[in-house]
Amino acid sequence: MFPFLIQRIMSAIVALCISMTRGLTPIVKLIAYDDERVFTELQAEWNVLLRRSTCDNIFSTWEWQSSWWTAYEAGALWVIACRDDQDRLVAVAPWFIETQPGGERVVRSIGCVDVTDYVDVIVEPGYTRQVYSALAQQLLDESERYDRVNLCNIPEESPTRTEFPSVLKSCGFDVEVVEQEVCPVIILPRDFEDYLARLDKKQRHEIRRKMRRAESEARSGRPRG
């Protein structure tokens, strides 16, 4: 997992960020939410978008995100929804602004840092460049609201890690991407038959024998010793 830290640079050139969105189609429009009505207004669309996105996991579901916020309310909510020219939801940046004990205001993802294994910007494939450019512009426009951005627990393969940093740098941000944790991953077969096909002949025979025995005992209702 990879968090990245974004420091604001006062000499940031806004024109660089704006120019990146020109010529990109389709254009996206942003709607920022600063209260819990976001979870009501986006409930019907949230998981539909998630299933189309590159980060379809339980931690980005409407149920997990809204429940986490209800439980912790860790700062000032700042969720940014992105819609295309047909008003279809194509991205959600589920963020909030946390004020730390020293007074520093940090933009974080809902679920960050503990409790939630992965957090991410939910983006429909094909819209990543437009969405990240629009989000970078939003961060520039709203720079007085925060002092730093710290997005944690981003999966290694996420375009938020691979694409967003370069967009931010082009907009004048100082970006640092660091490895947070190493997460072991096991790629599972599509189904049980695929799993059996990966085993050697002896193991397949033994598993099938035990399955036949278990099925026979289930039908008879008398397990054998």
Secondary structure by P-SEA (a helix, b strand, c coil): cbbbbbbbbccccaaaaaaaacccccbbbbbbbccccccccccccaaaaaaacccccccccaaaaaaaaaaccccbbbbbbbbccccccccccbbbbbbcccbbbbbbccccccccccccccccccaaaaaaaaaaaaaaaacccccccccccccccccccccaaaaaaaaccbbbbbbcbbbbbbbccccaaaaaaaccaaaaaaaaaaaaaaaaaaaaccccc
